[in-house]
Amino acid sequence: MMSIARQGMGVASALLIALVCGALFIAATGSDPLQVYSTMLVETLGTSYGIGQVLFKATTLIFTGLSAAICFRAGLFNIGGEGQLMAGAFLIAVAGAFGGGLSPVVMIPLCILAGIAGGALWALVPGILKARFGSHEVINTIMMNYIAAALVGFLVNSVFGVPATVHTAVIAEGAQLPRLDNLFGLFQGSPANASFLLAVLCCVLVWLFFARTRWGYELRAVGLNPVAAACARIDVPSRYAIALLLSGAFAGLGGSNFVMGYKRYYEIGFSDNAGFIGIAVALLSNNNPIGVIFASLFFALLEYGGLTINVLVPKELVTILQAIVILLVVVLSKLFNDRFAVSRRHLFAGGGV
């Protein structure tokens, strides 16, 4: 509980200081910080459509945030979420486009499995290289991002694309996920769809995996101390490979939000750096699967809120706020942890006198 409290203090302090820094930046541009922030809140959380937009933008970030958090828990740094997201989304589009005539009961699970497979397969190469040769996953996953962008771009433009466009054919109706306004009558007109519910379910399942299963315990043990884990007869290389495969699977599944729930096709450039922002989401949530949901909502609020205030302040404000939050979370979390450790040493030293 004390650890959670310290983490919460670090995150809350980071958010508060980031908002103050943002206010100074806004004031420097000649705008009123209170007006800008109030406009952002009203346009995002003050309307049903705005909330729907935030949920939609948060959905992909939940998947990529989970992807990064899983690897962080295992002591790995997966920067390949962007490429894994592309690979998963592309396979979803291909499976959905060529599965016409099948029932949604078949098509939706098939497309979801295609997304999982695409992301996992794209993480397989870095996983094998890490497990077999000890190659650093940062370099390998970065390179796989470039390969994914080039390969998928070629396939869309030359093989599966609709002529004179940068997207694939529309997926079959049976592969499309319903919008939340059709399911529950909420967030009318927004692109929020059922993949948000899938993302929340995945967060719960990942939390249970780490908290209640042997495999999850072993991944956490490897992340905390691989030498001690090896002494406990845990196969560390295989656990590294498993962590990267799971990470890639969730990143690939993030393509369901755009392809199955929004545009109904794969489009070059759709990810908008969601794979990289997922790393920031994982850091802000301290790699907690449930915290990933709230961190994703925060970044989604900033992203959509930045669009609503674009006429008042430069669009770079959102990027600045995101960067400040991450830097402060890292610094303040360490500060609170170090101060807590010093307090404990003083307490125990005093108790021994």
N, C-alpha and C positions, 0 to 999 in steps of 0.2 A: 504493500500500500504506500509506503514511504517513497519507493521508487517511482510509482505512478504519479504521486503528488509532485515529486521533483520534476518529472518530465512535463507535467501539466504547467508548472510554474515557468519552466523554460519556454514552452511554446506560447503561453499567454503573454509573457514578457516580450518575446520576439514579435508577436503580432502587434502589440501595443506600440513598440518602438518603431516598427515598420510603418504603421499608420501615421505616426508623428513625422517620420522622415518623408513620407509621401505628402503630408500636408505642407511641409517646407518646400518640397519640389513644386507643388501646385501654386503655392504663394509666389514662388520665384517666377512662374509663368504669367503672373498677373491675375490669376483666378482666385475665387474664394474657396478655401478648402472645405468649409462646412457645406457650401452649396454643391460642390462636386461630389462629396461623399454622400450627402442626402439624396442627390439625383441618382447616384449609383444604386443606393439601397431601394429607392422607390421603383426604379425601372427594372430591378432584378427580383427582389423579394416582395415588392408591392403589387405585382400583377401576376395573375395565373400563368400568362404566357411567359413572363420573365422567369418564374420558378421552373417552368417546363424547360426553358432553354438551359438553365443552370443544371438541371438533372441530366439533360442530354449531353452536355459537355463534360459533366462529371463521370458519366458512364464509362467512356473509354479510358479516362484517367484512373478509375477504380481498377480496371483490368491491368493496365500497365504499372500502376502503383503496387498491386499485388505481385506482379512479376518481379519488380525490383526488390520488394520486401522479402520474398522467398529466398532470393540469392543472398541478400544482406544477412539474413538469419543463418545461412550456411557458411558465412564468411567469404562470399564471392561478390563480385561487382559486375553485374550484367548491364552493359551499355548497349546491348543489342535489341532492346525492346522495340525500337523503331522498325528494324528490319523484320523482326518476328511478327510484329503487328501487320506489316505489309504482306508478308507471306501468308499469314492466316486469313486476312481479309480477301486476298486474291483467290485463294482456294475456295473460300465461301462463295465468292461470286461465280466461279467456274462450276462448282457443284450445283448452285442454285439455278444457273442458266441452262444447264443440260439435264435438269431433273423435272422438266415440265410434265404435267399429267399425274404426278405422284401426289398422294395425300399429304396435307400438312403434318400429320402424325409421323410420316416418314421423312418428309423433306426438311423440317426444322431440325430434328436431331441429326440428320445427315449433314446439314450445313454447319451445325455447331461442332460436330466431330471433325469436319474438314478444317475449320478454323483452328481447333486444338492441334490437329495433326500438322498443319502448316507451320504454326509457331514452334511446336516441339521439334519438328524436323529441322527448322532453321537454327535451333539451339543445339541440335545434336552434334554438329561438327565441333563447336567450341567445347561441348561437354566431353567428347571423346579425346580431344587434344589435351584438355585439362586432366582428365583421369589417367590417360595413357602416358603422356609425356610431361605433364606438369606445366604446359604452356599457359601463359597468363591470359585469363579470360577477358580482360579489358581490351587487349589488342585484338584478339580473335573476334569478339563480338562487334567491335567497331568495324572491322573489315567486312564482316558479314552484312552489316547495314548497307555498305556501298554496293555489295554484290546484289542484295535484294532489290535496291532501288534500280540498278541497271537491268537486272534480269526481268523483273516485273514490268518495268517500263517498256522493254522490248516486246514482251508478250502481249501487253495491252495495245501497243501501237501497231504491231505487225501480225498478230495471230488472233487474239480474242476481242480486240477493240471494235467499236462501232466506227465506221468510216467518218472522217472529219471531226472526230471527238477524241477525248483522252480518257474514255471510260469504256468498260465492257458492256455487254448486252444486259438488259434488265433481267433480274432473276425471276423465276416462276412465282406465281401468286402464292402457291403452297409453301414457299420458302420464306415468305415475308412475315416479320414479327409485327403484331398489332401495336398501334400507338396507344399511349395511356389515355388519351381523350376518348378513344373508341372503347377501351376496356372499362374505364371507371368514370368517364365524363369529366376528367380533370385536365387542366393545362391545355385548354382548347387552342388549336392551331399550332402548338409547339411540336418539335420533332421528338420529344421524349417518348420512349417506347419500352416494350417489355424487356429489352436487354438490360435496363436499369435494375429490374427485379432479379434477373439472372446474376448481375454483378454483385448485388447485395448477398444473394445466396452463396456465391463463391467465397465472399469474405467470411461468412459464417463457417463454411466448410473448411477453409484454410485455417481459421482459428482453432477449430476442433482438431484438425490434423496435427497442428503443432502442440496443442495442449493435452490431447488425449490419446495419441497413437505412438507406438514405438518408433515408427519411421520419423515422425515429427521430432521426437525427443532426440533421435540420433543426428538429425540434421542440425538441431540447435547445439548439440554437444560438439559437433564438428566445427560449427561456427565460433563457438566460445574458445575451444582449445583443441585443434586437430591432433596434437601430440598426445594429449590425455585421451582423446577419443580413440586413437589408434591403440593405446595401451589397454583400453577397455574392449578391444577386439572389434571395433567398428571399422568396416572397410571404407576408409576416408575417400579414396579416389572414386569409388562407385557412388558414394553419397554426393560428391561434387557433380557427377554426371546427372544424377537424379534431380538435384536442385536446379540445374540449368534446364533440363527437360521440362520440369514443372513450370519454371519461370517462363519459358518460351510458350508453353501451352496456354497460359493465361494471357500472355501478350497477344497471341494469335486470336484468341477468343474475343479480344477487344474489337476485332473487325466486324463482329455481329451488329454492333450499334449503328455503324454507318451503312453497311451493305444490306443487312436484313431489316433494319428498323427505320432507315431514313431515305437515302437516295435509291436504294434497291439495285445498286451496281457498284463495282469498284471504280474509283476515279484516282488518277495519278495525283499525288499531293494531298490526299484526303486526310492523312494523319496529323498534319500541322504540328509536328514535333511532339505528339502525345507520348511517344516512347521515351523521350528524354525528360519531359515534364513528370512522367511517372516516377523517375528517380527522386525528384524533389518531393513528390507526394509521399514516397516511402520514408524519406528523411524526416519530413514534418510529422509523420505519424509514429515515428520511432519504430518502424517496421511492424506495427501492430495491425493485423488484418482488419479489425473493426475501426481502428483509427484511420485507416486508409480511406474509408467512406467519407469521413468528415474532412480530412485533408483534401480529398478530391473535390468535394463540394466548395471548399474555400477557394481553391485555384480556379474552379469553374466559375464561381461568382466574380472573381477578379477578371477572368477572360471575357465573360459576357458583359460585365459591368464596364470594362474598358471600351466596349463598342458603344455603350449608351452615353458615355461622357466624352466621346471622341471630338465633339464640337467644342468642348470646354477646355480640354487639356490634350497634350500630345499623347498618342497611343502608346508611346514608350513607357508611360507611367506604370502600366500593368507589369511590364517586364522588370522595371526597377523594383517594384514592390515584391515581386516573386523572389528576385535575387536577394533583397535585403532580408526577407523572412528566412530563407534557407541559411544564409550566413549567420544570422542571429540565433537561429535554433541550434546550430552546431556549437557556436561559442557559448551561449547561455546555458545549454544543457550540460556542457562540460564544467562550466563555472559552478552551477548548482551542485553537481555531483562531487566536485573537488571540495567545495565548502562543507558539504555533508560529511565527507570522509574525514576532514580535519576536525569537525565537531565531534564525531564519534571517537577519534583518537584522544581528544581532550577529555571527553566524558569518561572513557575507560581509564585513562591515566589518572584522573582525579579520583575515580572509584577505588584505585589501588593504593592510594596514599593513606 
